[in-house]
């Protein structure tokens, strides 16, 4: 990899990490997702600064080309991230169901209390 390419990739990664940190500071991104993105970017930064490291790991794992190792790691990262998002979606769905049920119960209570108050008001008006 050429030195200028390494510098360009490093600058992009550092800018992206800065963007993630700004999103955390503004409260627009959750810490657990930000941590995943920061770790992935730090790993990419290390592989960019030390490209021989990818070749070393590829050789240890018996993978023919270092690029295949990077694709494999990228696919694994996507799978784990997608699984995490699916779990978060499931939790939010269950919370939505619970909140919908609570709202329905509260609406029924309000309607019952309103009906009771109207009956009491009517009874008091009839007594007068």
VOBASE-735587 format. One record per atom (N, C-alpha, C): residue in one letter; x, y, z. Coordinates in steps of 0.05 Angstrom, whole numbers, plus 32768, in hexadecimal, padded with zeros to 4 digits. Atoms other than C-alpha are relative to their C-alpha. Layout:
<sites>
AXYZ
...
</sites>
This chain:
<sites>
X80117FE98000
X800080008000
X801280198000
X7FF07FE88002
X801B80447FEE
X7FFD80118019
X80007FF07FE8
X802C80758025
X7FE980157FFF
X80167FEC8002
X7FFB80AA800A
X7FE57FF38005
X8019800E7FFB
X7FC38076800A
X7FFC7FFB801D
X800280057FE3
X7FD380648052
X7FF8801A800F
X80067FE77FF2
X7FD180AD8067
X7FE380087FFA
X801C7FF98007
X7F8F80B88042
X7FED7FEF8010
X801180127FF1
X7F6F807B8062
X80008007801E
X7FFE7FF97FE4
X7F89808F80A7
X7FF0801A8006
X800F7FE77FFC
X7F6C80D5809F
X7FE27FFB8000
X801D80078002
X7F2880B9808A
X7FF77FF2801A
X8008800F7FE7
X7F27808980C6
X800080138018
X7FFF7FED7FE9
X7F3B80C080F7
X7FE880137FFE
X80177FEE8003
X7F0680EF80DA
X7FE67FF18008
X801880107FFA
X7ED280B780E0
X7FFD7FFC801E
X800180037FE3
X7EE580AA8129
X7FF8801A800D
X80087FE67FF6
X7EDF80F58136
X7FE280057FFC
X801D7FFE8006
X7E9A80F48115
X7FF07FF08014
X800E80127FED
X7E8580BA8142
X8000800D801C
X7FFE7FF37FE6
X7E9E80DF8180
X7FED80188002
X80137FE98000
X7E76811D816C
X7FE47FF78002
X801B800B7FFE
X7E3880F38163
X7FF97FF7801D
X800480087FE4
X7E4280D781A9
X7FFB80188011
X80027FE87FF0
X7E4C811C81C6
X7FE5800D7FFD
X801A7FF58005
X7E0B813481A6
X7FE97FEE8009
X801480137FF7
X7DE780F781C0
X7FF17FF37FE9
X800D800B8017
X7DD580E0817A
X80087FE37FFB
X7FF7801C8005
X7DF9809D8180
X80047FF3801B
X7FFD800F7FE7
X7DF7806881B6
X801C7FF78004
X7FE480087FFB
X7E38805581D8
X80077FE57FF6
X7FF9801C8008
X7E34800B81C9
X80047FFE7FE2
X7FFC8001801D
X7E2D8017817E
X801980107FF8
X7FE87FEF8005
X7E62804E817F
X801A7FF08006
X7FE980107FF9
X7E92801F81A2
X80077FEC7FEB
X7FFB80138015
X7E8A7FEB816C
X800D800E7FE8
X7FF57FF18017
X7E98801F8135
X801C80098006
X7FE57FF67FF9
X7ED4803B815A
X80147FE98000
X7FEE80178000
X7EF27FF68165
X80067FF77FE4
X7FFC8008801C
X7EE87FE3811C
X801380147FF2
X7FEF7FEC800D
X7F0980258106
X801D7FFE800B
X7FE580027FF5
X7F44801B8136
X800E7FE77FF4
X7FF48017800C
X7F4F7FD5811A
X800880067FE3
X7FF97FF7801B
X7F4D7FF280D3
X801880128000
X7FE97FEE7FFF
X7F7E802780E8
X801A7FF18005
X7FE880117FFB
X7FAE7FF38103
X80087FF17FE7
X7FFA800E8018
X7FA87FCA80C4
X800A80127FEA
X7FF67FED8013
X7FB38008809B
X801D80088005
X7FE57FF87FF9
X7FF1801C80C1
X80147FE97FFE
X7FEF80188002
X800D7FD580C2
X7FF37FEC7FEE
X800D80128012
X7FF67FB28083
X800B7FE38001
X7FF4801B7FFE
X80257F77808F
X7FF27FF08015
X800F800E7FEB
X7FFB7F6780CC
X7FE97FF07FF5
X8016800F800D
X7FC17F52809F
X800B7FE77FF3
X7FF48018800D
X7FEF7F248078
X80087FEC8015
X7FF880127FEA
X80097F0780BA
X7FE87FF0800A
X8017800E7FF7
X7FC37EF780D3
X7FF47FED7FEB
X800B80118015
X7FAD7EDC8090
X80117FE67FFE
X7FEF80178000
X7FE97EAD8090
X7FFB7FED8017
X800580107FE8
X7FDB7E9680D7
X7FE67FF17FFD
X801A800D8002
X7F927E8780C7
X7FFE7FEF7FE7
X800080108018
X7FA47E658085
X7FEF800B7FEA
X800F7FF38015
X7F817E978059
X801480097FEB
X7FEE7FFC8016
X7FA17E9E8015
X8008801D7FFC
X7FFA7FE48005
X7F9B7EE9800B
X7FF780128017
X80087FEE7FEA
X7F9B7F208040
X7FE6800F7FFB
X80197FF38007
X7F627F42801B
X7FE87FEF8007
X801680137FF9
X7F377F048026
X7FFB8001801E
X80037FFD7FE3
X7F447F0B8071
X7FF180198007
X800E7FE77FFB
X7F2D7F53806F
X7FE37FFE7FF9
X801C80048008
X7EEE7F40804A
X7FF17FEF8014
X800C80127FEC
X7EE07F08807B
X7FFB800F801A
X80047FF17FE7
X7EEA7F3680B7
X7FEA80157FFC
X80167FED8006
X7EBD7F6A8096
X7FE57FF38000
X801A800E8000
X7E867F37808B
X7FF97FF8801C
X800680077FE4
X7E8C7F1F80D3
X7FF780198010
X80077FE77FF3
X7E897F6780EC
X7FE380087FF9
X801B7FF98009
X7E4A7F7380C2
X7FEC7FED800D
X801280137FF4
X7E2A7F3380DD
X7FFB8006801E
X80037FFA7FE4
X7E387F458125
X7FF0801A8005
X800E7FE67FFD
X7E207F8C811C
X7FE37FFD7FF9
X801C80058007
X7DE17F7580F9
X7FF17FF18016
X800C800F7FEA
X7DD37F438131
X7FFB80138017
X80047FED7FEB
X7DDC7F7A8164
X7FE880137FFB
X80167FEF8007
X7DAC7FA7813F
X7FE57FF18001
X801980117FFE
X7D797F6E813A
X7FF87FFD801D
X800680037FE4
X7D7E7F648185
X7FF4801A800C
X800A7FE67FF7
X7D747FAF8192
X7FE480047FF5
X801B7FFD800C
X7D387FAF8162
X7FEC7FEF8010
X801280117FF1
X7D197F758188
X7FF9800B801B
X80057FF37FE6
X7D217F9881CB
X7FED80187FFD
X80117FE98004
X7D027FD781AF
X7FE47FF87FF9
X801B800A8007
X7CC87FB08191
X7FF17FF78019
X800D80097FE8
X7CB97F8F81D4
X7FF980188012
X80077FE87FF1
X7CBC7FD381F7
X7FE9800F7FF4
X80167FF2800D
X7C8D7FF081C3
X7FE67FF28006
X8018800F7FF9
X7C5B7FB881CF
X7FF78006801D
X80067FFB7FE3
X7C5F7FC3821B
X7FF5801C8003
X800A7FE57FFD
X7C56800E8214
X7FE580047FF3
X801A7FFE800D
X7C1C800681E4
X7FEA7FF48013
X8012800C7FEE
X7BFA7FD88216
X7FFB80138018
X80037FEE7FEA
X7C078009824F
X7FEF80187FF9
X80107FE9800A
X7BEA80438226
X7FE27FF87FFE
X801B80098003
X7BAC801A8217
X7FF27FFD801B
X800B80027FE5
X7BA2800A8261
X7FFB801C800C
X80037FE57FF5
X7BAC80538274
X7FE8800E7FF2
X80177FF5800E
X7B7A8069823E
X7FE67FF6800B
X8018800C7FF5
X7B4780398259
X7FFA800B801C
X80037FF47FE5
X7B53805382A0
X7FF5801C7FFE
X80097FE48003
X7B4A809B8289
X7FE280007FF7
X801C80018008
X7B0980898265
X7FEE7FF78016
X801080097FE9
X7AEF806482A2
X7FFD80168015
X80017FEA7FED
X7B01809D82D0
X7FEF80187FF6
X80107FEA800C
X7AE280D082A1
X7FE27FF88002
X801C80097FFE
X7AA280A6829F
X7FF68002801C
X80087FFF7FE3
X7AA180A082EB
X7FFC801D8009
X80027FE47FF8
X7AAD80EB82F3
X7FE6800C7FF4
X80197FF6800C
X7A7480FA82C2
X7FE77FF5800E
X8016800B7FF1
X7A4680CB82E8
X7FFC800E801B
X80017FF27FE6
X7A5780EC832B
X7FF5801C7FFC
X800A7FE58006
X7A4C8130830C
X7FE380007FFA
X801C80028007
X7A09811C82EF
X7FEF7FFA8019
X800E80077FE8
X79F480FD8332
X7FFE80188012
X80007FE87FEF
X7A07813D8357
X7FED80157FF5
X80127FED800C
X79E081678325
X7FE37FF88004
X801B800A7FFC
X79A3813B832D
X7FF78004801D
X80077FFD7FE4
X79A581418379
X7FFA801E8006
X80057FE37FFB
X79A5818D8374
X7FE680077FF4
</sites>
